Amino acid sequence: MGKTLDEQLSIRFASAEAAGSCLVPLDETERRALLRRRSASGSGRAGNGGTRGDRVRVLSPHPGLFARETWWNGLNPLERHIALLRGLHRLHPQWVFAAFSAAALLGFDVSYGLLEKVCIAVKPGSYTKDDGSLRRIVVRTGRTTEIEDMLVTHPLQTLLDCACLADFPSALAMLDSGLRDLKMYDESIKIYVQMNGRGRKGIAKARLAVQHMSGKSANGGESKARAVMIEEGFMLPELQVELADPVEPWRTSIVDFLWRLPDGTLVAGEHDGKEKMENPEMLSGKTTAEAFRAERERESHLTARGLRVLRFTPEQVRRREELVRLLEVFGIPRVRKPIRWR
């Protein structure tokens, strides 16, 4: 007895999902079958004639691409975006992915909010209007890199485009990750931006981000916090500073940020992202409760050195005014006027 159509589709979806890709229909017959099973947006029912429970529930996140609803809903925005790119590469193997899409494939630290559209490179003078979930980015150089057989703009071009297009905190996070994770050379980035950024919209913001980029930033959250400090004109801290433990001298502690204030006061800044308490790699075998207790003990030892400890969360960074208030309360001085981008 032959397999039913839903059994065949399940096998096809399983293969695509194993590759981390959306499904591209084999032919028009399969495309129509997938469209019939496409879930009605937000209704919780199978659309176009489907009935609850007897069909593969399907989404179409981009024209010509399909995903099993349960699988798609289990992905984070970065995983979804890359799944789209893999599927689109099958449909359009000649496309060169650019800007935030290229950054996602290259492994830069890309904010989820920047991944709502797929970015492709087009030549100067080409049609540039956004089309649904597609964004066209004018790229003047033809240098490309291959990632999983997909063409993406060269990493330096990608960073320049992203730094010009993104908000300042997101731009700094991507530049920092280029230095930290991809081991790019800061001088190469500086020279490329200087030579290829003239006259571009957003280049002043990009140049400031390049001026302040650092591979010492441990993650995107810390980079964004530092970006807010830069924009708001605060004295900038040292990054990832190692301090001897006064209680247990054989140990050292690394603080995310350290300010040495003019009056000699030391202020340690700690970015309290969920990852510290939830990521198994960072927990190193501890339970969340054990990690929490260890963090409190570590903080008490820091205060025994005479440090003041300023803790803040990613939410406070996003809301900005809360981080500004904390910095002011802890006596971090403003050393320049705040920057307000037009």
SELUMLO-958340 format. One record per residue (C-alpha): residue number from 0; chain; z, x, y. Coordinates in Angstrom, 2 decimals, always signed. Each point is the difference from the previous one (the first is absolute). Last residue first. Layout:
N
+-----+--------+---------+---------+---------+
: num : cadena :      zz :      xx :      yy :
+-----+--------+---------+---------+---------+
: NUM :      A :       Z :       X :       Y :
...
+-----+--------+---------+---------+---------+
END
This chain:
342
+-----+--------+---------+---------+---------+
: num : cadena :      zz :      xx :      yy :
+-----+--------+---------+---------+---------+
: 341 :      A :  +13.03 :  +18.85 :  +62.46 :
: 340 :      A :   +2.61 :   +2.18 :   -1.67 :
: 339 :      A :   +3.47 :   +0.04 :   +1.50 :
: 338 :      A :   +1.70 :   +3.38 :   -0.25 :
: 337 :      A :   +3.67 :   +0.23 :   +0.94 :
: 336 :      A :   +0.86 :   +2.58 :   +2.69 :
: 335 :      A :   +1.33 :   +3.33 :   -1.17 :
: 334 :      A :   +3.27 :   +1.62 :   -1.09 :
: 333 :      A :   +1.94 :   -3.09 :   -1.05 :
: 332 :      A :   +3.36 :   +1.09 :   -1.31 :
: 331 :      A :   +1.46 :   -0.79 :   -3.44 :
: 330 :      A :   +3.52 :   -1.18 :   +0.86 :
: 329 :      A :   +0.81 :   -1.87 :   -3.21 :
: 328 :      A :   -0.07 :   -3.32 :   +1.90 :
: 327 :      A :   -3.43 :   +0.83 :   +1.45 :
: 326 :      A :   -1.48 :   +0.83 :   -3.39 :
: 325 :      A :   +1.44 :   -3.19 :   -1.45 :
: 324 :      A :   -1.44 :   -2.12 :   +2.82 :
: 323 :      A :   -3.44 :   +1.55 :   -0.43 :
: 322 :      A :   +0.16 :   -0.70 :   -3.74 :
: 321 :      A :   +0.80 :   -3.66 :   +0.72 :
: 320 :      A :   -2.75 :   -0.23 :   +2.63 :
: 319 :      A :   -2.50 :   +1.28 :   -2.56 :
: 318 :      A :   -0.20 :   -3.14 :   -2.16 :
: 317 :      A :   -2.07 :   +2.01 :   -2.46 :
: 316 :      A :   +2.48 :   +2.90 :   +0.08 :
: 315 :      A :   +2.92 :   -2.39 :   -0.48 :
: 314 :      A :   -1.76 :   -1.50 :   -3.02 :
: 313 :      A :   -0.57 :   +3.49 :   -1.45 :
: 312 :      A :   +3.79 :   +0.50 :   +0.09 :
: 311 :      A :   +2.32 :   +2.10 :   +2.14 :
: 310 :      A :   +2.94 :   +2.35 :   -0.49 :
: 309 :      A :   +1.39 :   +2.22 :   +2.74 :
: 308 :      A :   +2.57 :   +2.45 :   -1.33 :
: 307 :      A :   +2.22 :   +1.90 :   +2.45 :
: 306 :      A :   +0.57 :   +3.51 :   -1.20 :
: 305 :      A :   +3.39 :   +1.72 :   +0.23 :
: 304 :      A :   -0.34 :   +1.83 :   -3.28 :
: 303 :      A :   +2.35 :   -2.56 :   -1.57 :
: 302 :      A :   -2.55 :   -2.62 :   +1.15 :
: 301 :      A :   -2.49 :   +1.56 :   -2.39 :
: 300 :      A :   +2.50 :   -0.14 :   -2.85 :
: 299 :      A :   +0.59 :   -3.70 :   +0.64 :
: 298 :      A :   -3.76 :   -0.55 :   -0.06 :
: 297 :      A :   -0.34 :   +1.68 :   -3.38 :
: 296 :      A :   +2.78 :   -2.16 :   -1.40 :
: 295 :      A :   -1.74 :   -3.14 :   +1.28 :
: 294 :      A :   -3.28 :   +1.18 :   -1.55 :
: 293 :      A :   +1.69 :   +0.72 :   -3.33 :
: 292 :      A :   +1.52 :   -3.49 :   -0.01 :
: 291 :      A :   -3.42 :   -1.59 :   +0.66 :
: 290 :      A :   -1.62 :   +2.13 :   -2.71 :
: 289 :      A :   +2.64 :   -1.10 :   -2.50 :
: 288 :      A :   -0.53 :   -3.66 :   +0.92 :
: 287 :      A :   -3.78 :   +0.37 :   -0.29 :
: 286 :      A :   +0.44 :   +1.54 :   -3.44 :
: 285 :      A :   -0.50 :   +3.72 :   -0.32 :
: 284 :      A :   -2.68 :   +1.63 :   -2.17 :
: 283 :      A :   -1.63 :   +1.99 :   +2.78 :
: 282 :      A :   +0.22 :   -2.90 :   +2.50 :
: 281 :      A :   -2.93 :   +1.48 :   +1.93 :
: 280 :      A :   -2.30 :   -0.13 :   -3.02 :
: 279 :      A :   +1.27 :   -3.46 :   -0.98 :
: 278 :      A :   -0.91 :   -1.37 :   +3.48 :
: 277 :      A :   +2.51 :   -2.73 :   +0.92 :
: 276 :      A :   +2.82 :   +1.49 :   +2.11 :
: 275 :      A :   -1.90 :   +2.63 :   +1.96 :
: 274 :      A :   -3.13 :   -2.15 :   -0.12 :
: 273 :      A :   +1.68 :   -2.79 :   +1.96 :
: 272 :      A :   -0.39 :   +2.03 :   +3.19 :
: 271 :      A :   +3.08 :   +1.20 :   +1.85 :
: 270 :      A :   -1.33 :   +2.54 :   +2.48 :
: 269 :      A :   +2.89 :   +2.35 :   +0.77 :
: 268 :      A :   +0.48 :   +1.70 :   +3.36 :
: 267 :      A :   +2.56 :   +2.77 :   +0.38 :
: 266 :      A :   +1.53 :   +0.52 :   +3.45 :
: 265 :      A :   +1.49 :   +3.35 :   +0.97 :
: 264 :      A :   +1.90 :   +0.25 :   +3.28 :
: 263 :      A :   -0.38 :   +3.29 :   +1.85 :
: 262 :      A :   -0.03 :   -1.50 :   +3.51 :
: 261 :      A :   -3.81 :   +0.32 :   +0.20 :
: 260 :      A :   -0.43 :   -2.01 :   -3.22 :
: 259 :      A :   -1.08 :   +1.60 :   -3.27 :
: 258 :      A :   -1.82 :   -2.86 :   -1.71 :
: 257 :      A :   -0.55 :   +0.04 :   -3.76 :
: 256 :      A :   -2.33 :   -2.26 :   -1.96 :
: 255 :      A :   -0.48 :   -0.76 :   -3.70 :
: 254 :      A :   +3.17 :   +1.80 :   -1.04 :
: 253 :      A :   +0.06 :   +2.43 :   -2.91 :
: 252 :      A :   +3.40 :   +0.68 :   -1.55 :
: 251 :      A :   +1.14 :   +3.24 :   -1.57 :
: 250 :      A :   +2.33 :   +0.74 :   -2.87 :
: 249 :      A :   +2.02 :   +3.06 :   -0.96 :
: 248 :      A :   +2.21 :   -0.58 :   +3.06 :
: 247 :      A :   +1.40 :   -3.28 :   -1.40 :
: 246 :      A :   +2.10 :   -1.43 :   +2.84 :
: 245 :      A :   -1.87 :   +1.72 :   +2.85 :
: 244 :      A :   -3.44 :   -0.83 :   -1.48 :
: 243 :      A :   -2.57 :   +2.43 :   +1.40 :
: 242 :      A :   -2.83 :   -1.59 :   +1.94 :
: 241 :      A :   -3.74 :   -0.12 :   -0.72 :
: 240 :      A :   -2.14 :   -1.57 :   +2.72 :
: 239 :      A :   -2.81 :   -2.34 :   -1.00 :
: 238 :      A :   -1.45 :   -0.36 :   +3.52 :
: 237 :      A :   +1.29 :   +1.27 :   +3.33 :
: 236 :      A :   +0.45 :   -2.80 :   +2.50 :
: 235 :      A :   -2.10 :   -1.12 :   +2.98 :
: 234 :      A :   +1.61 :   -0.78 :   +3.35 :
: 233 :      A :   -0.96 :   -3.56 :   +0.79 :
: 232 :      A :   -3.06 :   -1.11 :   +1.97 :
: 231 :      A :   -0.51 :   -3.48 :   -1.47 :
: 230 :      A :   -3.39 :   +0.90 :   -1.45 :
: 229 :      A :   +1.36 :   +3.17 :   -1.61 :
: 228 :      A :   +3.08 :   -1.73 :   -1.42 :
: 227 :      A :   -2.22 :   -2.79 :   -1.34 :
: 226 :      A :   -2.21 :   +2.60 :   -1.66 :
: 225 :      A :   +3.06 :   +1.63 :   -1.57 :
: 224 :      A :   +0.91 :   -3.32 :   -1.62 :
: 223 :      A :   -3.58 :   -0.38 :   -1.20 :
: 222 :      A :   +0.06 :   +3.44 :   -1.60 :
: 221 :      A :   +3.33 :   -0.72 :   -1.70 :
: 220 :      A :   -1.42 :   -3.16 :   -1.52 :
: 219 :      A :   -3.18 :   +1.76 :   -1.07 :
: 218 :      A :   +1.86 :   +2.50 :   -2.15 :
: 217 :      A :   +1.77 :   +3.38 :   -0.09 :
: 216 :      A :   -1.06 :   +1.25 :   +3.44 :
: 215 :      A :   -0.18 :   +3.78 :   -0.35 :
: 214 :      A :   -3.81 :   -0.06 :   +0.01 :
: 213 :      A :   +0.11 :   -0.55 :   +3.73 :
: 212 :      A :   -2.24 :   -1.75 :   +2.50 :
: 211 :      A :   +1.09 :   +0.12 :   +3.68 :
: 210 :      A :   -3.12 :   +1.39 :   +1.72 :
: 209 :      A :   -2.25 :   -1.86 :   -2.45 :
: 208 :      A :   +1.68 :   -3.28 :   +0.97 :
: 207 :      A :   -0.48 :   +0.81 :   +3.68 :
: 206 :      A :   -3.66 :   +0.78 :   -0.65 :
: 205 :      A :   -0.52 :   -3.29 :   -1.84 :
: 204 :      A :   +1.58 :   -2.01 :   +2.81 :
: 203 :      A :   -2.27 :   +1.68 :   +2.55 :
: 202 :      A :   -2.96 :   -0.51 :   -2.35 :
: 201 :      A :   +0.42 :   -3.79 :   -0.14 :
: 200 :      A :   -3.58 :   -0.77 :   +1.02 :
: 199 :      A :   -2.07 :   +3.08 :   -0.62 :
: 198 :      A :   -1.26 :   +2.09 :   +2.91 :
: 197 :      A :   +0.70 :   +3.34 :   -1.64 :
: 196 :      A :   +1.35 :   -0.31 :   -3.52 :
: 195 :      A :   -2.25 :   +2.35 :   -1.94 :
: 194 :      A :   +0.92 :   +3.47 :   +1.23 :
: 193 :      A :   +3.67 :   -0.56 :   +0.86 :
: 192 :      A :   +0.59 :   -2.19 :   -3.05 :
: 191 :      A :   -1.58 :   +2.61 :   -2.28 :
: 190 :      A :   +1.92 :   +2.88 :   +1.59 :
: 189 :      A :   +3.36 :   -1.75 :   -0.30 :
: 188 :      A :   -0.63 :   -1.09 :   -3.60 :
: 187 :      A :   -1.07 :   +3.49 :   -1.07 :
: 186 :      A :   +3.01 :   +1.50 :   +1.81 :
: 185 :      A :   +2.36 :   -2.33 :   -1.89 :
: 184 :      A :   -1.33 :   +1.10 :   -3.37 :
: 183 :      A :   -0.18 :   -2.69 :   -2.68 :
: 182 :      A :   +2.52 :   +0.11 :   -2.83 :
: 181 :      A :   -1.02 :   -3.47 :   -1.24 :
: 180 :      A :   +3.57 :   -1.26 :   -0.26 :
: 179 :      A :   +1.84 :   +1.55 :   +2.95 :
: 178 :      A :   -2.74 :   +0.89 :   +2.50 :
: 177 :      A :   -2.10 :   -3.10 :   -0.65 :
: 176 :      A :   +3.19 :   -2.06 :   -0.28 :
: 175 :      A :   +1.02 :   +1.02 :   +3.51 :
: 174 :      A :   -3.41 :   -1.01 :   +1.34 :
: 173 :      A :   +0.19 :   -3.39 :   -1.70 :
: 172 :      A :   +3.54 :   -0.69 :   +1.27 :
: 171 :      A :   -0.97 :   +1.10 :   +3.53 :
: 170 :      A :   -2.88 :   -2.48 :   +0.09 :
: 169 :      A :   +2.19 :   -2.83 :   -1.29 :
: 168 :      A :   +2.59 :   +0.66 :   +2.72 :
: 167 :      A :   -2.73 :   +0.24 :   +2.70 :
: 166 :      A :   -1.87 :   -3.21 :   -0.84 :
: 165 :      A :   -3.15 :   +0.60 :   -2.00 :
: 164 :      A :   -3.63 :   +0.38 :   +1.14 :
: 163 :      A :   -0.03 :   +3.48 :   +1.55 :
: 162 :      A :   +2.33 :   +1.57 :   -2.59 :
: 161 :      A :   -1.91 :   -1.71 :   -2.81 :
: 160 :      A :   -3.38 :   +1.28 :   +1.15 :
: 159 :      A :   +1.29 :   +3.57 :   +0.49 :
: 158 :      A :   +1.84 :   -0.04 :   -3.34 :
: 157 :      A :   -3.10 :   -1.22 :   -1.84 :
: 156 :      A :   -2.21 :   +2.59 :   +1.67 :
: 155 :      A :   +2.40 :   +2.73 :   -1.17 :
: 154 :      A :   +0.14 :   -1.49 :   -3.51 :
: 153 :      A :   -3.84 :   -0.21 :   -0.27 :
: 152 :      A :   -1.22 :   -3.60 :   -0.10 :
: 151 :      A :   +0.15 :   -1.66 :   -3.38 :
: 150 :      A :   -2.54 :   -0.27 :   -2.83 :
: 149 :      A :   +1.24 :   -1.51 :   -3.25 :
: 148 :      A :   -0.50 :   +2.01 :   -3.20 :
: 147 :      A :   +3.77 :   -0.19 :   -0.67 :
: 146 :      A :   +0.53 :   +1.54 :   +3.47 :
: 145 :      A :   -3.04 :   +1.83 :   +1.37 :
: 144 :      A :   +0.06 :   +1.60 :   +3.44 :
: 143 :      A :   -2.44 :   -0.53 :   +2.87 :
: 142 :      A :   -1.49 :   +1.90 :   +2.91 :
: 141 :      A :   -2.61 :   -2.04 :   +1.90 :
: 140 :      A :   +1.42 :   +0.33 :   +3.49 :
: 139 :      A :   -0.38 :   -2.66 :   +2.68 :
: 138 :      A :   +2.11 :   -2.70 :   -1.64 :
: 137 :      A :   -0.12 :   -3.54 :   +1.42 :
: 136 :      A :   +2.52 :   -2.14 :   -1.88 :
: 135 :      A :   -1.03 :   -3.38 :   -1.44 :
: 134 :      A :   +2.77 :   -2.40 :   -1.02 :
: 133 :      A :   -0.42 :   -2.38 :   -2.94 :
: 132 :      A :   +2.44 :   -2.83 :   -0.84 :
: 131 :      A :   -2.14 :   -2.59 :   +1.80 :
: 130 :      A :   -2.82 :   +1.93 :   +1.67 :
: 129 :      A :   +1.12 :   +2.30 :   +2.80 :
: 128 :      A :   -2.83 :   +0.84 :   +2.44 :
: 127 :      A :   -1.36 :   +3.55 :   -0.13 :
: 126 :      A :   -3.76 :   -0.29 :   -0.56 :
: 125 :      A :   -1.30 :   +3.57 :   +0.10 :
: 124 :      A :   -0.65 :   +2.07 :   +3.11 :
: 123 :      A :   +2.25 :   +2.81 :   -1.14 :
: 122 :      A :   +0.10 :   +0.15 :   -3.81 :
: 121 :      A :   +2.26 :   -2.26 :   -2.06 :
: 120 :      A :   +3.18 :   +0.79 :   -1.94 :
: 119 :      A :   +1.83 :   -2.72 :   -1.92 :
: 118 :      A :   +3.46 :   -1.45 :   +0.61 :
: 117 :      A :   +1.35 :   -2.76 :   -2.26 :
: 116 :      A :   +2.18 :   -2.36 :   +2.00 :
: 115 :      A :   +3.69 :   -0.97 :   -0.27 :
: 114 :      A :   +1.06 :   +3.57 :   -0.77 :
: 113 :      A :   +1.50 :   +0.95 :   +3.35 :
: 112 :      A :   +3.05 :   -2.24 :   -0.48 :
: 111 :      A :   +0.90 :   +1.89 :   -3.16 :
: 110 :      A :   +0.65 :   +3.18 :   +1.98 :
: 109 :      A :   -1.96 :   +2.94 :   -1.41 :
: 108 :      A :   +1.73 :   +3.18 :   -1.24 :
: 107 :      A :   -3.04 :   +2.08 :   -0.87 :
: 106 :      A :   -1.07 :   +0.08 :   -3.64 :
: 105 :      A :   -3.74 :   +0.64 :   +0.33 :
: 104 :      A :   -0.81 :   -3.49 :   -1.29 :
: 103 :      A :   +2.26 :   -1.72 :   +2.55 :
: 102 :      A :   -1.23 :   +2.25 :   +2.80 :
: 101 :      A :   -3.61 :   -0.86 :   -0.86 :
: 100 :      A :   +0.85 :   -3.69 :   +0.31 :
:  99 :      A :   +1.89 :   +0.65 :   +3.25 :
:  98 :      A :   -2.90 :   +1.85 :   +1.65 :
:  97 :      A :   -3.14 :   +0.09 :   -2.15 :
:  96 :      A :   -1.49 :   -1.00 :   -3.35 :
:  95 :      A :   -3.56 :   +1.21 :   -0.50 :
:  94 :      A :   -2.20 :   -2.65 :   -1.58 :
:  93 :      A :   -2.82 :   +1.11 :   -2.32 :
:  92 :      A :   +1.68 :   -1.35 :   -3.15 :
:  91 :      A :   -0.09 :   -3.55 :   +1.42 :
:  90 :      A :   +0.98 :   -2.53 :   -2.68 :
:  89 :      A :   +1.77 :   +2.49 :   -2.25 :
:  88 :      A :   +1.59 :   +1.66 :   +3.03 :
:  87 :      A :   +1.13 :   -3.42 :   +1.15 :
:  86 :      A :   +2.09 :   -0.40 :   -3.15 :
:  85 :      A :   +1.70 :   +3.34 :   +0.44 :
:  84 :      A :   +0.57 :   -0.71 :   +3.68 :
:  83 :      A :   +1.53 :   -3.41 :   -0.73 :
:  82 :      A :   +2.42 :   +1.49 :   -2.54 :
:  81 :      A :   +0.89 :   +2.63 :   +2.62 :
:  80 :      A :   +0.89 :   -2.74 :   +2.47 :
:  79 :      A :   +2.05 :   -1.93 :   -2.53 :
:  78 :      A :   +1.98 :   +3.12 :   -0.95 :
:  77 :      A :   +0.72 :   +0.69 :   +3.67 :
:  76 :      A :   +1.02 :   -3.61 :   +0.65 :
:  75 :      A :   +2.47 :   -0.08 :   -2.95 :
:  74 :      A :   -1.20 :   -1.35 :   -3.33 :
:  73 :      A :   +1.69 :   -2.67 :   -2.10 :
:  72 :      A :   -1.88 :   -2.86 :   +1.68 :
:  71 :      A :   -3.29 :   +1.55 :   -1.10 :
:  70 :      A :   +1.02 :   +0.14 :   -3.66 :
:  69 :      A :   +1.21 :   -3.61 :   -0.14 :
:  68 :      A :   -3.10 :   -1.26 :   +1.84 :
:  67 :      A :   -2.56 :   +1.74 :   -2.18 :
:  66 :      A :   -2.35 :   +1.75 :   +2.37 :
:  65 :      A :   -3.54 :   -0.58 :   +1.22 :
:  64 :      A :   -2.56 :   +1.80 :   +2.15 :
:  63 :      A :   -3.37 :   -1.27 :   +1.26 :
:  62 :      A :   +1.32 :   -1.09 :   +3.38 :
:  61 :      A :   +3.45 :   +1.52 :   +0.49 :
:  60 :      A :   +3.47 :   -1.05 :   -1.19 :
:  59 :      A :   -1.51 :   -2.43 :   -2.57 :
:  58 :      A :   +2.96 :   -1.37 :   -1.95 :
:  57 :      A :   +0.03 :   -1.18 :   -3.62 :
:  56 :      A :   +2.30 :   -2.00 :   -2.26 :
:  55 :      A :   -1.28 :   +0.37 :   -3.56 :
:  54 :      A :   -0.26 :   -3.54 :   -1.32 :
:  53 :      A :   +2.01 :   -2.52 :   -2.00 :
:  52 :      A :   +3.34 :   +0.12 :   +1.88 :
:  51 :      A :   -0.70 :   -2.37 :   +2.88 :
:  50 :      A :   -3.46 :   -1.47 :   +0.10 :
:  49 :      A :   -3.15 :   +1.48 :   +1.43 :
:  48 :      A :   -2.62 :   -2.21 :   +1.66 :
:  47 :      A :   -0.71 :   +2.09 :   +3.06 :
:  46 :      A :   +3.50 :   +1.33 :   +0.55 :
:  45 :      A :   +2.83 :   +1.00 :   -2.31 :
:  44 :      A :   +3.20 :   -1.31 :   +1.47 :
:  43 :      A :   +2.83 :   +1.71 :   +1.98 :
:  42 :      A :   -1.43 :   -1.42 :   +3.20 :
:  41 :      A :   +0.21 :   +3.08 :   +2.21 :
:  40 :      A :   -3.71 :   +0.78 :   -0.21 :
:  39 :      A :   -1.63 :   -1.98 :   -2.81 :
:  38 :      A :   -0.19 :   +2.38 :   -2.93 :
:  37 :      A :   -3.43 :   +1.25 :   -1.05 :
:  36 :      A :   -0.79 :   -1.21 :   -3.49 :
:  35 :      A :   -3.33 :   -1.56 :   +0.91 :
:  34 :      A :   -0.83 :   +3.12 :   +2.03 :
:  33 :      A :   +0.67 :   +2.16 :   -3.05 :
:  32 :      A :   -2.39 :   -2.06 :   -2.15 :
:  31 :      A :   -2.60 :   +0.20 :   +2.77 :
:  30 :      A :   +0.29 :   +3.80 :   +0.11 :
:  29 :      A :   -0.20 :   +0.21 :   -3.79 :
:  28 :      A :   -3.28 :   -1.89 :   -0.05 :
:  27 :      A :   -1.33 :   +2.01 :   +2.94 :
:  26 :      A :   +0.49 :   +3.29 :   -1.81 :
:  25 :      A :   +2.55 :   +2.64 :   -0.95 :
:  24 :      A :   +2.50 :   -1.19 :   +2.58 :
:  23 :      A :   +1.94 :   +2.74 :   +1.87 :
:  22 :      A :   +3.72 :   -0.09 :   -0.79 :
:  21 :      A :   +2.47 :   +1.49 :   +2.46 :
:  20 :      A :   +1.14 :   +3.48 :   -0.89 :
:  19 :      A :   +3.08 :   +1.86 :   -1.18 :
:  18 :      A :   -1.90 :   +1.40 :   -3.01 :
:  17 :      A :   +2.34 :   -1.78 :   -2.43 :
:  16 :      A :   -0.46 :   -3.09 :   +2.18 :
:  15 :      A :   -3.76 :   +0.11 :   -0.49 :
:  14 :      A :   +0.34 :   +0.23 :   -3.79 :
:  13 :      A :   +2.61 :   -2.78 :   -0.12 :
:  12 :      A :   -2.24 :   -2.17 :   +2.19 :
:  11 :      A :   -2.93 :   +0.37 :   -2.41 :
:  10 :      A :   +2.19 :   -0.80 :   -3.00 :
:   9 :      A :   +1.42 :   -3.04 :   +1.76 :
:   8 :      A :   -3.51 :   -1.09 :   +0.96 :
:   7 :      A :   -1.09 :   +0.07 :   -3.66 :
:   6 :      A :   +3.07 :   -1.99 :   -1.02 :
:   5 :      A :   -0.71 :   -2.50 :   +2.77 :
:   4 :      A :   -3.61 :   -0.36 :   -1.17 :
:   3 :      A :   +1.15 :   -0.74 :   -3.53 :
:   2 :      A :   -0.39 :   +2.69 :   -2.62 :
:   1 :      A :   -2.40 :   -0.62 :   -2.84 :
:   0 :      A :   +0.99 :   -1.43 :   -3.39 :
+-----+--------+---------+---------+---------+
END
